[in-house]
């Protein structure tokens, strides 16, 4: 299973959002503690913390998954990323991933208008404003390219509004809009409430064989 398929990513991705919890010392911090499910079965958690205001934000993403078959752990995944933002653009990123025993790391450093992206395979440069899969940020829905913080790959993407539906949030149904991201390894549906809050994620993974779901408890 690939990171773009198993995380939201980030994969990761600021404006009106659901404050699942607030840090007492940082009143502007918003935390999204999503429970992750594979084919409806719990596999762990993906937690996002977004601190700061629109001018400068610090984003932490932490995913920890364990897929079990008949009580035996068949797959483990852990991902940690620290992101620095200036407005809606990344200014720095550092991530580490253990994808079932396969380590990977990504670093991004801003050099003028260029984004210097370093992975295990070397360093490359991408111009201009760059975002990760920042599902929490409404500006992500206007992007044509997104950085995968596990692989360091910049994906050419298309984000479309698909329709509406209900998503379970804290034991109750919430009306939400489905925004679909295509162009990465697998289509990703992110659910945004009528109030503009990110409340869920769905994606078919493993070549469409399994469904990954994020829901707020």
C-alpha positions in Angstrom: 0.0 0.0 0.0 1.3 3.4 -0.9 1.3 6.6 1.2 -0.9 8.5 -1.1 -3.4 5.7 -0.8 -3.2 5.2 2.9 -2.8 8.7 4.2 -4.3 11.4 3.7 -1.6 12.6 3.1 -1.2 14.6 4.0 -1.7 13.0 3.1 -1.6 15.6 4.2 -3.4 19.3 3.7 -7.0 26.5 7.0 -9.6 28.5 7.4 -12.9 27.4 8.9 -12.3 23.8 10.1 -13.5 21.4 12.8 -11.6 22.0 16.1 -11.6 18.5 17.4 -9.4 19.7 20.2 -7.6 22.9 21.1 -4.2 23.2 22.8 -4.6 25.4 25.9 -1.3 27.1 25.3 -2.1 27.8 21.6 -5.7 29.0 21.1 -5.2 29.1 17.4 -4.2 25.4 17.1 -6.7 23.1 15.5 -6.4 19.3 15.8 -8.1 16.7 13.5 -7.8 13.3 15.1 -9.3 11.0 12.4 -9.9 7.4 13.0 -8.8 5.3 10.0 -10.7 2.3 8.7 -9.9 -0.3 6.0 -13.0 -1.9 4.6 -14.9 -0.7 7.7 -12.4 -2.2 10.1 -10.3 0.1 12.4 -6.6 0.3 11.6 -5.4 3.3 13.5 -5.4 7.1 13.5 -4.2 10.0 11.4 -3.8 13.1 13.4 -3.3 16.6 11.9 -2.4 19.7 14.0 -2.6 23.1 12.4 -1.1 26.0 14.5 -0.9 29.7 13.7 -2.8 32.1 11.5 -3.1 32.5 7.8 0.2 34.3 7.5 2.3 31.6 9.2 1.3 28.1 10.0 3.0 25.0 11.5 1.4 21.7 10.5 2.1 18.3 12.1 0.8 15.1 10.5 1.1 11.8 12.3 -0.3 8.5 10.9 -0.1 5.1 12.6 -1.8 2.1 11.0 -1.7 -1.6 11.6 -3.7 -3.9 9.4 -4.5 -7.3 11.0 -5.7 -10.5 9.5 -7.0 -13.2 11.9 -5.4 -11.3 14.7 -2.0 -11.2 13.0 -0.5 -7.9 11.9 0.0 -8.1 8.2 0.9 -4.5 7.5 2.3 -1.6 9.5 2.6 2.1 8.5 3.9 5.1 10.3 4.3 8.6 8.9 5.4 11.8 10.6 5.7 15.2 8.8 6.4 18.7 10.0 5.4 21.5 7.6 6.0 25.3 7.7 3.6 27.5 5.7 3.8 31.1 4.6 0.3 32.0 3.6 -0.9 29.1 1.3 2.6 28.1 0.3 5.0 25.6 1.9 8.2 27.2 3.1 9.7 24.0 4.6 8.9 20.4 5.2 10.5 17.4 6.8 9.0 13.9 6.8 9.9 10.4 7.8 8.0 7.2 6.9 8.1 3.5 7.7 6.0 1.8 5.1 5.9 -1.8 6.4 9.7 -1.8 7.0 10.6 0.4 4.1 12.0 3.8 5.3 11.7 7.0 3.4 12.3 10.7 4.1 11.5 14.0 2.3 12.8 17.5 3.0 11.7 20.7 1.3 13.6 24.0 1.6 12.7 27.2 -0.1 15.4 28.9 -2.1 14.0 32.1 -3.6 11.1 31.1 -5.9 12.3 27.5 -6.0 11.4 24.5 -3.8 14.4 22.2 -3.3 13.0 18.8 -2.6 15.4 16.1 -1.2 14.5 12.4 -1.0 16.5 9.2 -0.8 16.9 9.4 -4.6 18.4 12.9 -4.6 17.4 16.5 -4.9 15.1 18.2 -7.5 13.7 21.7 -7.8 10.1 22.8 -8.3 9.2 26.4 -9.0 6.6 28.7 -7.4 4.0 28.1 -4.6 3.7 24.5 -3.6 1.2 22.7 -1.3 1.0 19.2 0.1 -2.3 17.3 0.1 -3.6 19.8 2.7 -7.2 18.6 3.0 -7.9 21.1 5.8 -7.1 24.1 3.5 -9.8 25.3 1.1 -7.1 26.7 -1.2 -6.1 23.1 -2.0 -9.2 22.7 -4.1 -7.9 25.2 -6.5 -4.5 23.6 -7.0 -3.2 21.9 -10.2 -0.3 20.2 -8.5 0.3 18.8 -5.0 3.4 17.5 -3.2 3.2 13.9 -1.8 5.1 14.3 1.6 6.1 10.7 1.7 7.6 10.2 -1.8 8.5 13.8 -2.6 6.7 13.5 -5.9 4.7 16.5 -7.2 1.5 15.2 -8.7 -0.5 16.9 -11.4 -4.0 16.9 -10.0 -7.6 17.9 -10.7 -10.0 18.7 -7.9 -13.7 18.6 -8.7 -16.9 19.1 -6.7 -18.8 15.8 -7.1 -22.1 16.2 -5.1 -23.5 16.0 -1.6 -24.2 13.4 1.0 -24.1 12.7 4.7 -21.0 11.8 6.8 -21.0 10.5 10.3 -19.3 12.9 12.7 -19.3 12.1 16.4 -22.2 9.7 16.1 -24.4 12.0 14.0 -24.9 12.6 10.3 -23.6 15.8 8.9 -24.5 17.2 5.4 -21.3 17.5 3.4 -19.9 18.1 -0.1 -17.7 15.6 -1.8 -14.5 17.0 -3.4 -12.6 14.5 -5.5 -8.9 14.7 -6.1 -7.6 12.7 -9.2 -4.1 12.5 -10.7 -2.3 10.9 -7.8 -2.0 7.1 -7.2 -5.7 6.8 -6.5 -8.8 9.1 -6.5 -9.4 10.7 -3.0 -12.8 12.0 -1.9 -12.6 14.6 0.8 -15.8 15.6 2.6 -16.4 19.3 3.5 -19.4 20.2 5.7 -21.8 23.0 4.7 -20.0 25.2 7.2 -16.7 24.6 5.4 -15.2 22.1 7.8 -13.2 19.0 6.7 -15.1 16.1 8.2 -14.0 12.9 6.3 -12.1 11.2 3.6 -12.6 8.1 1.4 -10.3 6.4 -1.1 -10.0 3.1 -2.9 -6.6 1.6 -2.3 -4.5 -1.4 -3.4 -5.6 -1.0 -7.0 -9.2 -0.5 -6.0 -9.4 -3.7 -3.9 -10.0 -2.0 -0.5 -11.6 1.2 0.8 -9.8 3.5 3.2 -12.0 5.8 5.3 -11.2 8.6 7.7 -13.9 9.7 10.2 -14.0 11.9 13.2 -15.0 10.1 16.4 
